[in-house]
Amino acid sequence: MLVKYIGHSCFKIRDDETGYSIVLDPYRAGSVNGYHDIVDAASEVLCSHEHDDHHGTECIKIEPKDESPFEVTWVDSYHDPEHGALRGPDRIHIITHKKTGEKLVHYGDVGEILDELLRDENLAKLKDADIALVPCGGVYTYDRFQALELIERTTPKLVIPMHFRSEQLGFDFPHIDSIEMFLDEAAKKGYQINVGQVCFADNAQIDEKCDILALRPQNV
């Protein structure tokens, strides 16, 4: 399973054998400061919710393929701790490779109270992912502390952070946690961190000693 970080909360998942691909949470043109518009293609598009920075389906050209090698399930959640009253719903997508069993979880803009999200039936679906794509910026999603608690309780093999502030990229809203704040806090807890200089990660080749991989967004 090849994972490409396009930017913000948008990723592209690709199966090397069949070429089948899924884009998750593409942002609409001009909706995220500091990121270039998305120009990409995929076999399928999945969105966690309908906000502009997660629902730019028109940016992705659909290239139909044969039957998907992935099974897609989900956990319906909330964008905020008040059961969606502030920002609406959030859908957490769980993508499992039918042949290899690799599991990837994309948390979208999850903001639900963690104890409510991780009730038994949901925890069984979310736990022990091979790759977890976790928001860590706060305000609109979990902040760095909530993200790390989510990681501790769901025990993914590898975490790729998303939806964070970066002055370098131009997405510099001061009220959102920076990627450095998340990585510093993770290091304090003993997580092994790799700050990647590339936007791609191949799950079959990832260093097993790495707990958190900060990929470089492609669209900068």
N, C-alpha and C positions, 0 to 999 in steps of 0.2 A: 504494500500500500504506500503510494507516494503522496506526500502532503505538501502543498504549496501555500505559503502565506501571502495572500494578495494584499491585505492591509485592513486595519481596523478590526473587524470581526469576520472578515471574509477569507475563506480558505477554499482550495480546490483539492479534491481527493481523486486519485487516479489509480486504476488497476493496470499494472504493467502488461499483464498477459493479454487482456482484451481491449485495452484502451478506453474502457468505460470510465467516465468521470462525473463527479458531482461537485457543483459549486454551492457553498453554504454562505448565506447571509451577504450577498453582494450589496454594496451601497450604491445609491443613485448618484448620478453625476452631480458634482458640486455640493454633496451633502456632508462631506467630512473634510474639514480644513487640513491642508497639508498633503493630501493624497491625490494622485492623478486619477482621472476617470478610468473605470474598468473597461477594458476591451478584451474579451475572452470568450471561449466557447466551452460547452460541456454537454454531456448526455442528459443531465438532469439538474434542476436547481431546487434547493430547499431553503426556506426562510423561517426564522424563529418567530418573527412577528412583522407587523406591517409598517413600522417606522422607516423613514427614508434611508437611514444609514444601515438598514438591514434587509431591504426589500426591493433592490434594484434589479428585478428579474429581466427588465428590458435591456440591461447591459450585457446579458449573456446570450450568445447565439446557440440555439439548441441544435446539436448534431446527433440525430438518433443513432443508437447502436442496438445490437442484439440484446438479449436478456441481460439484466444487470447482475454482476457478480456479487452485489451487495444486498443485504437485507436491511431495510430502514424501519426502525421503530422509534418511539418517542415517549417522553414524559411531558405532560402538559403542566406548566408551572405558571409563575407570575413574574412580571417585570419589576415588582415592588413588594415591600413587606406588608402591604395592606390589601392583599388578594386582588391586585389589579386595579384598585380604585384610583391610583395615581397615574399609572402608565400602561395598564392593560395586561394582556397575557404574554407568556413566553413559552415557546416550545423547545425543549431540549431534544436534539436529534441523536439517536444512537445508530451508528452505521457498523454493521458486522459483515466481514468478508465471508461469503458462504463456503469457500473452499478452505481457507486458512484459519478461520475463526478469529482473526484480528478484529478488535473492537475499538472504535473511535467514538467519543462523546463530544458533541459541540453544545455548549451550555447557553448559547445565545446571549441575551441580556438578562440573565437570571438575577432576581432580586428578592425572591421569596425567602421568608424566615427559614433558616437552615434546618432547624428541627422539623419544620413542617414539610420541607422538601424531601428530607431524608427519612420519611416514614418507611416502614419495612418494605412495602411493595415497590417503592421507587428505588430504594437503596439496592435491592436485588438486581435491578436493571442497570444502575449506574456504577456499581462497584467493580473494581479490578479491570478497568479499561486499559487497553494497550497504550492509547493516546487520549488525553483529555485536553480539550481546547477551552481554557478557563478565562473569563473576564476578571480583571483585577483592578480596574480604575476607580471604583466606588461611585457614589451619587446615583448613577443610573443603573449600576450593577453592583455586584459584590466588590468591596474594597480589598486591599491586600490581606487584611487579617481574616476576613470572611472567606476569601479565596483559598488561603492556606488551611483554614479549618475544613473547608470542603475537600481539599486534597487529602488531608489527614484522615478524613472519615470515609472517603471513597477509594483510597489507595490505588490510583492509576500508576502504571509503570513509568509513563512519561507525561509531563505537562508542558504544553505550549501556551504561554500567556497571550492574551489579546485584550482589546478595548482599554488601552492605557494612554496616558499623556506622554508626549514626546516633543520637547522643544526642537530637537534636531529635525524631526519630521515635519514640524509646523502644526501638529495637532497639540496645541499648547494651552488648553483650558486649565487655568490655575487650580480650579477646585477638584480636578480629577487626579488621582494618584499617578505618578510617573512609573514607567517600567523599572527604573532604578530603585524606587521605593519598594516595589514588590520583590525584586531580586535581593535587595539588602535584607529585607525581613526574612525571606526564604533561607538566605545564607545563615542567619542567626539561628535558625531551627535545624541547621545541619544538612540541608538539601544540597546535592551536588548540581552545580549550574554550569551550563555551556551557553555562552553568548555567541550565536552563530553569525557568520558574515554572509550567509546565503539564505535564500527564501524557500529552499526545498529541504525536505527531510524524507528519507527512505526508511520506513520502519524496520526493514530487514537489516539495515546497516547502522542503526543508531547505537552509540556507545552505551552499553548496559550500566555503566557507572554514572551516567547522567540522569538526574531526576527531573530537571527543568531545562528545557531548551528554548531560548529566546531567539526565534527566527527573525531575520531581517524582512520587513515587508517589501514586496516586489514593487508596489505602485507608489514609489517615492522619487 
